[in-house]
Amino acid sequence: NFYLSKLSACGSNVVWISGADGVVLRTADGGQTWQNRSPTGYTNFFQGITALDAEHCWVAGHNQDGYAPILCTTNGGLTWVRQSGGAATNIVNILSIGAADSRILWAVGFKGISEGMVIISTNGGATWETQYNALYHANELSIVNTARVYVAIDSYVTRSVDGGQSWNQVGEISTAYATMGICVPDGSNAWAVSDNWGGGFIYHFPAGGDEWVEQTPTGGVAGLAYVSFARVA
């Protein structure tokens, strides 16, 4: 049995999944069969994963050998190369990683007890630079394109519309802590979910709006950690 964390779907047939104890799984036939593509020598928790197709994938996670590893495969997970160069060696735990294309990738997480970080690579993961520092954990990201990205921080959501050159807070969430999930399926409408002492909360930031609108069902729900939408052509 595997303790699984996140998945990255590439169309209807190819799906990659990350998990605890260095686990990476892949299917290329819509889930009919699965292959264990776990990197050799890694026993940490892989919490973030992003893939372009059946051959190209990045996985990242919690501390191993002093800092969070970022690994890349270009042959369907048969072999992996560690890419944690530059700013990536300052981040202890990576909670999410995403590829805008084969060159532009973002990863988010934290170092120390609570210092959140957003890092970027513009060369396919070979090297990384710090783009944004926060007082709290950076938990999840939603990439719209190479210029536009949203990041869920514990107590708020921030975004960049210029490839990470500048960042601005997106409205205010009334019961933000801890904002764990963010999804911007059409590039304009955003949804966020949180998990705190009051339970789980769902929020929508409408296109052209300036505030979050709570959409939590009446009676509340359990803590929420992730939100996603299917993309329809």
C-alpha positions as CSV (number, residue, x, y, z in Angstrom):
1,N,0.0,0.0,0.0
2,F,1.1,3.6,-0.7
3,Y,0.3,6.8,1.2
4,L,-0.4,9.1,-1.8
5,S,-0.4,12.9,-1.8
6,K,-1.0,14.7,-5.2
7,L,-1.5,14.0,-8.8
8,S,-0.8,15.6,-12.1
9,A,-3.0,14.7,-15.1
10,C,-1.8,15.1,-18.7
11,G,-4.9,14.6,-20.8
12,S,-7.3,11.6,-20.2
13,N,-4.7,8.8,-20.2
14,V,-1.5,10.0,-18.5
15,V,-1.5,10.7,-14.7
16,W,1.4,11.0,-12.3
17,I,1.0,10.6,-8.5
18,S,3.4,11.5,-5.6
19,G,3.4,10.1,-2.1
20,A,5.2,9.3,1.1
21,D,8.4,7.3,1.3
22,G,9.7,8.6,-2.0
23,V,6.8,7.1,-4.0
24,V,6.0,8.2,-7.6
25,L,3.4,6.3,-9.7
26,R,2.5,6.7,-13.3
27,T,-0.3,5.5,-15.6
28,A,-0.3,5.9,-19.4
29,D,-3.6,4.2,-20.1
30,G,-6.1,6.1,-18.0
31,G,-5.5,4.2,-14.8
32,Q,-6.0,0.6,-16.2
33,T,-2.4,-0.1,-15.2
34,W,0.1,1.7,-13.0
35,Q,3.9,1.7,-12.9
36,N,6.1,2.4,-9.9
37,R,8.5,5.1,-11.0
38,S,9.9,6.0,-7.6
39,P,13.4,7.6,-7.7
40,T,16.1,5.4,-6.3
41,G,17.5,6.4,-2.9
42,Y,14.7,8.7,-1.8
43,T,12.6,8.0,1.3
44,N,11.2,11.5,2.0
45,F,7.6,12.6,1.5
46,F,7.0,13.8,-2.1
47,Q,4.2,16.3,-1.8
48,G,4.4,18.1,-5.1
49,I,4.3,16.8,-8.6
50,T,3.9,18.3,-12.1
51,A,4.1,16.6,-15.5
52,L,3.9,17.7,-19.1
53,D,3.3,14.3,-20.7
54,A,4.2,10.6,-20.1
55,E,7.9,11.2,-20.3
56,H,8.5,14.6,-18.6
57,C,7.8,15.1,-14.9
58,W,9.1,16.9,-11.8
59,V,8.6,15.8,-8.3
60,A,9.5,17.6,-5.0
61,G,8.9,17.2,-1.3
62,H,10.2,17.3,2.2
63,N,13.7,17.5,3.6
64,Q,16.3,14.9,2.5
65,D,20.0,15.6,2.9
66,G,19.4,19.0,4.4
67,Y,16.9,20.6,2.0
68,A,13.9,19.8,-0.2
69,P,14.8,17.8,-3.3
70,I,13.5,18.6,-6.8
71,L,13.8,15.7,-9.2
72,C,13.2,15.6,-13.0
73,T,12.7,12.8,-15.4
74,T,12.7,13.0,-19.2
75,N,12.1,9.2,-19.8
76,G,8.9,8.4,-18.0
77,G,10.5,8.0,-14.6
78,L,13.1,5.3,-15.5
79,T,15.8,7.7,-14.3
80,W,15.7,10.9,-12.3
81,V,18.1,13.9,-12.0
82,R,18.1,16.1,-8.9
83,Q,17.7,19.8,-9.8
84,S,17.8,21.5,-6.5
85,G,20.3,24.2,-7.4
86,G,20.4,27.8,-6.3
87,A,17.6,29.0,-4.1
88,A,16.1,25.6,-3.8
89,T,18.8,24.7,-1.3
90,N,17.3,27.2,1.1
91,I,13.9,25.7,1.2
92,V,13.3,22.8,3.6
93,N,9.9,21.5,2.5
94,I,8.3,21.9,-0.9
95,L,4.5,21.6,-0.7
96,S,3.7,22.2,-4.4
97,I,5.5,22.4,-7.7
98,G,4.0,23.4,-11.1
99,A,5.2,23.8,-14.7
100,A,3.9,26.5,-17.0
101,D,5.8,24.9,-19.8
102,S,9.1,23.0,-20.3
103,R,11.1,26.0,-19.1
104,I,9.1,27.9,-16.5
105,L,8.4,26.2,-13.2
106,W,7.4,27.5,-9.8
107,A,7.6,25.7,-6.4
108,V,6.3,26.8,-3.0
109,G,7.0,25.7,0.6
110,F,8.8,27.0,3.6
111,K,12.1,27.0,5.6
112,G,12.4,27.1,9.4
113,I,9.2,27.1,11.4
114,S,7.0,29.3,9.3
115,E,9.0,31.3,6.6
116,G,7.2,30.7,3.3
117,M,9.0,30.8,0.0
118,V,8.1,31.0,-3.7
119,I,10.9,29.9,-6.1
120,I,11.1,29.9,-9.8
121,S,13.2,28.2,-12.5
122,T,13.4,29.6,-16.1
123,N,15.6,26.8,-17.4
124,G,13.5,23.7,-16.9
125,G,14.5,23.2,-13.2
126,A,18.3,23.3,-13.6
127,T,18.6,26.3,-11.3
128,W,16.2,28.2,-9.0
129,E,15.7,31.7,-7.7
130,T,13.7,33.1,-4.8
131,Q,10.8,35.3,-6.0
132,Y,8.7,35.8,-2.9
133,N,9.1,35.5,0.9
134,A,6.2,35.3,3.4
135,L,5.9,35.1,7.1
136,Y,3.8,32.0,6.9
137,H,3.8,28.7,4.9
138,A,3.3,28.9,1.1
139,N,1.0,25.9,0.6
140,E,-0.2,25.6,-3.0
141,L,0.0,27.3,-6.4
142,S,-2.1,27.6,-9.4
143,I,-0.4,28.4,-12.7
144,V,-2.4,30.1,-15.4
145,N,0.4,30.7,-17.9
146,T,4.1,31.7,-17.9
147,A,3.2,35.2,-16.6
148,R,0.3,34.6,-14.3
149,V,0.5,32.5,-11.1
150,Y,-1.5,32.4,-7.8
151,V,-0.1,31.2,-4.4
152,A,-2.0,30.2,-1.3
153,I,-0.2,31.4,1.8
154,D,-1.5,30.4,5.2
155,S,-3.4,33.6,5.8
156,Y,-3.9,35.0,2.3
157,V,-3.6,34.5,-1.4
158,T,-1.0,36.4,-3.5
159,R,-0.5,36.6,-7.3
160,S,1.8,37.7,-10.0
161,V,0.8,38.7,-13.4
162,D,4.3,39.5,-14.7
163,G,6.1,36.2,-14.3
164,G,6.9,36.8,-10.6
165,Q,8.6,40.2,-10.9
166,S,5.9,41.7,-8.6
167,W,3.4,40.2,-6.2
168,N,0.1,41.5,-4.8
169,Q,-2.4,40.2,-2.3
170,V,-5.7,39.1,-3.7
171,G,-8.5,40.5,-1.6
172,E,-8.9,39.4,2.0
173,I,-10.3,36.1,3.2
174,S,-12.2,36.4,6.4
175,T,-11.3,33.0,7.9
176,A,-8.1,32.5,5.9
177,Y,-5.9,30.4,8.2
178,A,-4.8,28.0,6.9
179,T,-5.4,28.6,3.2
180,M,-4.3,25.3,1.7
181,G,-5.7,25.2,-1.8
182,I,-6.0,27.5,-4.8
183,C,-7.3,27.0,-8.3
184,V,-7.8,29.5,-11.2
185,P,-9.3,27.3,-13.9
186,D,-10.0,30.1,-16.5
187,G,-7.3,32.6,-15.5
188,S,-9.8,35.0,-14.0
189,N,-12.1,33.3,-11.5
190,A,-10.2,31.9,-8.4
191,W,-11.3,29.4,-5.7
192,A,-9.6,28.9,-2.4
193,V,-10.1,26.5,0.4
194,S,-8.9,26.5,4.0
195,D,-8.5,24.2,7.0
196,N,-8.5,25.7,10.5
197,W,-10.1,25.4,13.9
198,G,-13.5,26.4,12.5
199,G,-13.5,23.6,9.9
200,G,-13.2,24.0,6.2
201,F,-14.1,27.0,4.1
202,I,-14.6,27.6,0.4
203,Y,-14.1,31.0,-1.3
204,H,-14.6,32.3,-4.8
205,F,-12.9,35.4,-6.2
206,P,-15.0,36.4,-9.2
207,A,-13.4,37.8,-12.4
208,G,-13.3,41.6,-12.1
209,G,-14.1,41.4,-8.4
210,D,-12.2,42.8,-5.4
211,E,-13.3,40.5,-2.6
212,W,-13.7,36.8,-1.8
213,V,-17.2,35.4,-1.6
214,E,-17.7,32.6,0.8
215,Q,-19.3,29.5,-0.7
216,T,-19.1,27.1,2.2
217,P,-22.2,24.8,2.4
218,T,-24.7,25.5,5.2
219,G,-23.6,23.6,8.3
220,G,-19.9,23.7,7.4
221,V,-17.6,21.0,6.2
222,A,-14.5,19.3,7.4
223,G,-11.1,20.9,6.9
224,L,-10.2,21.3,3.2
225,A,-6.8,21.1,1.6
226,Y,-7.2,21.1,-2.1
227,V,-9.4,22.4,-4.9
228,S,-9.4,21.6,-8.6
229,F,-11.5,22.0,-11.7
230,A,-11.7,19.9,-14.8
231,R,-10.6,21.8,-17.9
232,V,-13.2,21.7,-20.7
233,A,-12.2,22.6,-24.2
